[in-house]
Amino acid sequence: MKAARIATDFSVTAERVRVLFAIAAIVAAAVVATIIQGGFPVSDNAMFEYIGRAVLHGHVLYRDVWDTKLPPVYYVNAFWQWSFGENYRLHAVAEACIGLASIGLFALIGRSFGLRYIAPASVVLAIMLLLVSDLNSVEMYALPLLLAAVLASRYGKPLLCGIFIVAATTFWIPAVALTIPAAILLGKKHIPAFISAVVAGIVILLALMLVFAGSSQFLNLLRSWPAYVSSLPAPPQQHHHFPILNRIDRAYTAFSNFCYGMIDSGAAVLLAILVAAIRKPSDLAQRFGIVWCACMLLATCGGTRFYSQYFVPLLPALLFTTCAFLVDLKLTRVSVVMLVLAAIFVVPTFRDTSRYWIAVSQRSSLSERIGSALRPVMKQQLSMESDTYKPDLYLSVEPRLRSQYEIVAPSNSFAENRLSMAPPPDITVITTGESDSTPRDRGIPICTRIASPWRIFASRSVSARFASCD
C-alpha cells in the first residue's frame, strides 16, 4: 500500500512538472512572438491595421475603403488602434493573447477526452501558432472560436456550438466545415437544434451584411470572392525539362502552392507524424479526430491560393488526432518512414520560417522609414501608387486614396478592374527591380537613399515638397 501511494504521488508530481514546463514553454513562445512580430506591420497584417485605423477615424467600410474580408477582422484591428494607438508592440501582445486562448482551449479539449501527451502537444501548437504563423490573420481570430465550438459540442451544447461556428465564419468563411465533426460529438439527439442554430446564424449574418454593406457593396463582395480564390498568387510556372506540365500550368502551380503552404505552416510535419501513428479508429476521440482533420484540410482547398496561414485551423486537429492514436503506438516500416519524412520536413519549415521573419523585419524597417520621411507631406493630401501589394506603405505614409479599391488592387482582379479609371497618382513607388523606366516616365526621383532598394518618383507638380527628403 505504501509503495503504491509513493508511486501515485510520484506520478502526480511528474505530471505537475510536465504541465508547469509546458506552461513555461508556451509563455516563452508568446514572449518571443511579440518580439519577432511586434514591429511595423506588413502585408495582410498592415491591411487589417490600415482599414481598422480608417474605420476608427470615421471612414465607412466597403464605401470609403474596401477589402474582401468580412467586417470583424477590421473592427478587431480598430479596437487595437483605439486601445494602443500605433504602438504595434502592444498590438502584438494582444494578438499573442488570442493565440494563448486557442492553446488553452486546445488543452481543455484534450483533457476532456483524457488524452495523454496533451501537454507537449500544446507546446508544439504554441510554437506553430506563435512563432511560425502570423498573429494578425483571420485564421488566428477564427481559431479560438472553432476550438470553443469543439468544446461546446463535447459537452452537448448544440446552440452554443452553432453560435461559435457562425462567429468563426465571420472571420474565416470555411469555418463552417466544422459542422460535420461537431455533429459527431453532439450525437443524433442534438443534431436538429445544432443545424437550426447554424442555419439561423448564417441567415442572420447574411442579413446583417446586407444591411451593413448595402446591396451594391454586398453584391460586390459576392462577386469578388470567386475572382480572388480562382486567381493565382503568382504567374503559372513554366517548365523546360517537362513541357507537358505547361499544359496544366494552373493546376500544377496550385499544387505547388499547396505543398509550400503545408511545409511553411508546419502542417506537413504534423501530418507525417499522424500518418505514422494512425490505424483503424477504435474510440470516439480517434473517429472525431480523423473527421476533424479531413474537414479542416478540405476547408483550405476552396481556391488556388495556399498561403501558410490557411492551414492554421488544421494544426490543432492534427495534434489532437495524433495524441488520440499515440496510445499503444507500434512501429512498422511505414511508420518509421513517415517519422523520418517528418524529420526531413522540419528542415524546410524552419528554414522558410527564419527567412520569412528576416524578410518581414527588413520590410518593416523600410516601410516605417519611408513613412517617417513621407508622411508629414503625404498625410491625406497626396495620392500614391505601388507596383506590388504593399499595404504597409499605405499604413506608414497615409496617402489620399484615389479609390476605395486602391489598397487591394494588385492582389485582387475584381478591385483592379475598378481602379483602372482612377486619376494618376502624385507618388509612384517601384518595389521590384523589373522596371527600367527613366525618371521622365515616372516623374522626379525622391528620397533615393531612404527608399533604397525601392524607388520613389514624384510628379513634377509636387516634387518640390520633398526637397528635404534625403
C-alpha positions, -999 to +999 in steps of 0.1 A: +000+000+000+028+024+009+047+016-023+015+022-043+009+055-026+045+066-032+042+056-069+009+075-072+025+106-056+055+104-079+032+101-109+012+132-098+043+152-092+058+142-125+026+153-143+026+186-125+062+192-135+053+184-172+024+208-170+045+236-155+072+230-180+046+232-208+032+264-194+066+280-191+075+270-227+042+284-240+047+317-222+082+319-236+069+313-271+044+341-266+072+365-255+093+356-285+063+361-308+058+396-296+095+404-303+096+390-338+061+401-348+058+433-329+075+456-354+057+478-380+030+457-397+035+445-433+014+426-459-021+415-447-013+425-411-008+461-424-040+458-445-061+450-414-044+477-394-049+503-421-086+496-425-090+493-388-075+528-384-096+542-412-128+528-396-117+543-362-113+577-379-148+577-393-143+560-428-171+536-438-160+501-446-167+490-482-177+525-492-146+546-484-121+517-481-126+482-494-113+446-489-126+412-495-129+401-458-159+402-436-161+431-411-150+416-378-113+414-385-112+451-393-131+460-362-108+439-341-079+460-355-099+492-350-101+481-314-063+476-312-058+510-328-082+526-303-066+508-273-029+511-282-026+537-310+003+530-333+023+511-306+024+479-326+043+460-300+012+462-278-009+451-308+013+420-310+009+413-272-029+414-276-027+392-307-005+367-289-031+365-261-056+354-288-031+326-297-027+317-260-065+314-257-065+289-286-038+269-269-057+269-236-089+257-253-069+230-272-056+217-238-091+217-224-104+197-254-076+171-249-082+168-212-120+163-218-111+132-238-084+121-213-057+122-239-021+117-228+007+138-243-017+168-245+008+190-226+037+185-251+012+188-279+001+222-265+038+233-266+041+222-302+009+241-310+022+272-293+054+270-315+033+266-347+008+294-338+030+319-322+064+315-339+055+302-373+022+318-381+012+355-384-006+366-353-028+391-370-047+369-395-084+359-399-075+323-392-059+331-359-090+350-348-113+322-360-093+295-343-104+301-306-140+303-318-136+270-336-120+253-306-147+267-283-172+251-307-155+218-304-155+221-266-192+230-266-200+200-288-180+178-265-203+188-236-235+185-255-243+222-260-257+224-296-269+260-296-236+273-281-216+252-306-236+266-335-231+302-323-193+297-320-191+282-356-211+311-371-189+336-352-158+319-365-173+320-400-174+358-398-136+358-397-129+327-418-157+316-441-145+279-444-150+276-407-185+263-415-168+230-423-165+223-386-202+215-385-195+179-396-170+169-369-190+188-343-221+168-352-202+136-345-196+148-309-231+161-303-249+129-313-282+124-331-305+139-305-287+173-306-284+175-344-317+193-352-310+220-326-274+223-338-283+226-375-310+251-367-286+272-348-260+272-377-286+279-404-303+306-384-269+322-376-258+322-412-291+337-423-288+364-397-252+370-407-261+375-444-290+398-434-266+419-412-241+421-440-268+432-465-278+460-441-242+469-431-226+470-465-257+479-486-270+459-515-245+471-541-213+465-520-227+432-507-231+420-543-196+433-550-183+412-521-200+381-535-185+388-569-150+394-556-146+361-537-147+338-568-123+363-586-099+361-556-099+324-549-096+314-585-066+336-592-030+325-586-007+345-563+020+342-589+022+336-627+019+299-636+052+281-636+069+274-669+089+241-674+115+235-700+126+200-689+089+188-686+069+207-712+039+186-706+034+203-673+028+236-692-005+222-704-017+221-668+003+251-656-025+264-634-032+231-617+005+224-612+011+259-598-019+255-574-005+221-563+030+236-557+014+264-536-004+237-516+028+219-509+047+250-499+018+261-477+018+227-459+055+229-453+058+265-443+029+262-418+044+231-402+013+211-412+034+187-433+055+178-403+024+171-382+006+152-410+036+129-415+037+121-377-001+114-377+002+090-407+030+072-387+007+068-357-027+062-374-045+029-376-081+018-376-100+041-352-113+023-321-129+051-300-147+084-302-116+106-300-099+088-329-130+089-351-137+125-343-101+134-349-099+119-384-131+137-395-119+169-379-086+167-398-103+159-431-127+188-428-101+213-419-079+202-447-107+204-472-116+239-458-082+252-471-089+239-506-115+265-517-093+280-543-058+281-558-041+302-530-025+282-502-007+307-480+007+292-448-018+309-426-046+290-444-035+258-425-037+273-390-071+257-382-057+224-393-029+224-368-048+216-336-068+190-354-036+172-365-021+174-330-053+162-313-057+132-336-020+123-332-024+123-294-055+101-298-035+075-318-003+076-298-017+051-272+000+017-278+019+030-308+036+002-327+065+010-350+062-005-385+083+001-416+057+026-428+056+045-395+094+047-394+095+061-430+068+087-421+087+097-390+119+102-410+099+122-435+085+144-407+121+150-395+131+159-431+101+184-434+113+202-402+143+215-421+125+235-448+098+246-423+125+260-400+145+275-429+115+291-446+102+305-413+136+320-405+138+336-439+103+349-437+107+367-404+140+381-415+123+394-447+094+408-426+118+426-403+137+442-432+105+452-450+090+465-417+120+488-411+120+500-447+082+508-447+085+526-413+115+546-425+097+557-457+066+566-437+087+588-413+100+607-443+069+610-465+040+610-440+043+647-429+039+658-466+016+630-478-008+626-450-043+626-465-031+652-491-013+634-519-020+601-536+002+571-541+006+540-563+027+510-557+036+484-583+030+455-559+008+447-529+022+470-502-005+479-477+023+486-452+033+517-473-003+530-471-003+524-434+030+542-429+026+571-454-012+575-450-019+589-485-051+601-500-069+572-517-078+576-553-104+548-550-118+527-522-104+497-541-068+510-544-051+493-515-061+458-526-058+463-564-025+444-570-038+412-553-074+412-565-086+412-601-121+424-591-107+455-574-080+461-600-106+464-628-124+491-608-092+510-603-085+515-639-104+548-641-087+563-611-067+595-617-029+593-619-010+593-586+012+620-571+037+595-559+048+562-576+067+535-556+086+509-575+094+479-553+107+454-579+138+455-600+120+448-632+112+484-643+138+503-663+116+534-666+135+566-667+126+595-643+108+612-672+084+582-674+077+581-637+084+616-625+112+630-604+131+606-582+128+614-545+141+600-511+167+580-530+187+569-500+159+564-476+138+543-500+166+521-513+163+494-526+128+506-536+125+537-558+100+566-553+090+591-580+070+622-576+051+641-602+067+674-612+039+694-597+046+681-562+083+671-563+094+704-546+076+694-514+101+666-509+132+686-514+143+679-478+138+642-482+172+625-484 
